[in-house]
């Protein structure tokens, strides 16, 4: 193992810092927020969705293009992503990548961005609706 350069952070430290900025939601809270108008975005790759399933109604935006699709200043943004107070909930498989993605959206100014704690796995374990792909 090599020594990290001065100031370098571990991924665990980066994740912890990201989560201090998020008001993470559990599965039931996410379900309620979506019913109240929040946008649920699944950032998992197609292979992972095919293996595990999807949450009905979740918008699929893979992680590699997320910021471009949701930044209100981006020429590549989706039509609904035209404001900074958009309530966005990000989900991944287990709730790690989604925390980093939600924090990145907050850095763009989307101050209501957060994630589903435990990800798709927690949603499914809570008995909430899923569908096969």
C-alpha positions in Angstrom: 0.0 0.0 0.0 1.3 3.4 -0.9 1.0 6.5 1.3 -1.8 8.9 0.3 -0.7 12.3 -0.8 -1.3 15.1 1.7 -4.9 16.2 1.9 -6.2 13.1 0.1 -9.4 11.6 1.6 -10.5 8.0 1.6 -13.8 7.2 0.0 -15.2 6.5 3.4 -14.4 10.1 4.5 -15.9 11.5 1.3 -19.0 9.5 1.8 -19.3 10.6 5.4 -18.9 14.2 4.4 -21.5 13.9 1.7 -24.0 12.4 4.1 -23.6 15.2 6.6 -25.2 17.5 4.0 -28.1 15.1 3.2 -31.5 14.6 4.9 -31.6 11.0 3.8 -35.0 9.3 3.5 -36.0 5.8 4.3 -38.2 3.7 2.0 -41.5 4.8 3.4 -40.5 8.5 3.5 -39.3 8.2 -0.1 -42.6 6.7 -1.1 -44.5 9.5 0.6 -42.2 12.2 -0.9 -42.8 10.8 -4.4 -46.5 10.8 -3.9 -46.1 14.5 -2.9 -44.3 15.3 -6.1 -40.6 14.5 -5.5 -38.7 13.0 -8.5 -37.2 9.6 -7.7 -34.2 8.9 -9.9 -32.5 5.5 -10.3 -28.9 5.8 -11.2 -28.0 2.1 -11.4 -26.6 0.7 -14.6 -28.9 -1.3 -16.9 -27.4 -4.6 -15.9 -28.0 -4.0 -12.2 -31.6 -3.0 -12.9 -32.1 -6.1 -15.0 -30.8 -8.3 -12.2 -32.6 -6.8 -9.3 -35.6 -5.0 -10.7 -36.8 -1.4 -10.7 -39.1 0.9 -8.7 -42.2 1.7 -10.7 -42.3 5.3 -11.6 -38.6 6.0 -11.0 -36.8 8.0 -13.7 -33.8 6.2 -15.0 -30.7 8.4 -15.4 -27.5 6.6 -15.2 -24.8 8.1 -12.9 -22.4 9.1 -15.6 -24.9 11.8 -17.0 -26.8 12.7 -13.9 -25.4 16.2 -13.3 -25.8 17.2 -17.0 -29.5 16.1 -17.0 -30.4 17.9 -13.8 -28.3 21.1 -13.8 -30.8 23.9 -14.7 -27.9 25.7 -16.5 -27.0 22.7 -18.6 -27.8 22.6 -22.3 -28.3 18.8 -21.8 -30.8 19.1 -18.9 -34.1 17.4 -19.0 -37.2 19.7 -19.4 -38.4 19.3 -15.9 -35.0 20.2 -14.4 -35.5 23.9 -14.7 -35.3 25.0 -11.1 -33.0 24.7 -8.1 -35.8 23.8 -5.6 -36.6 20.6 -7.4 -37.2 17.8 -4.9 -35.0 15.0 -6.1 -34.4 11.6 -4.4 -31.6 9.5 -5.8 -31.4 5.7 -5.5 -28.8 3.2 -6.3 -28.6 -0.5 -5.2 -27.6 0.0 -1.5 -27.4 3.7 -0.9 -23.7 4.5 -1.3 -23.4 5.9 -4.8 -26.7 7.7 -4.3 -25.3 9.7 -1.4 -22.3 10.8 -3.5 -24.6 11.7 -6.4 -27.1 13.6 -4.2 -24.2 15.6 -2.7 -23.0 16.4 -6.2 -26.4 17.7 -7.1 -26.4 19.9 -4.0 -23.1 21.3 -5.2 -24.9 22.4 -8.4 -27.4 24.2 -6.3 -30.2 21.6 -6.1 -30.6 22.2 -2.4 -33.4 19.7 -2.0 -31.5 16.7 -3.5 -31.1 13.7 -1.2 -31.1 9.9 -1.4 -32.9 6.8 -0.4 -31.0 5.3 2.6 -30.3 1.7 1.8 -31.2 2.1 -1.9 -33.3 -0.2 -4.0 -32.4 -3.1 -1.6 -34.0 -1.3 1.4 -37.1 -0.3 -0.8 -37.6 -4.0 -1.8 -37.1 -5.2 1.8 -39.7 -2.7 3.0 -42.2 -4.5 0.8 -42.7 -1.5 -1.5 -43.6 -2.1 -5.2 -40.9 -3.3 -7.6 -41.0 -4.6 -11.1 -38.8 -6.9 -13.2 -37.0 -5.4 -16.1 
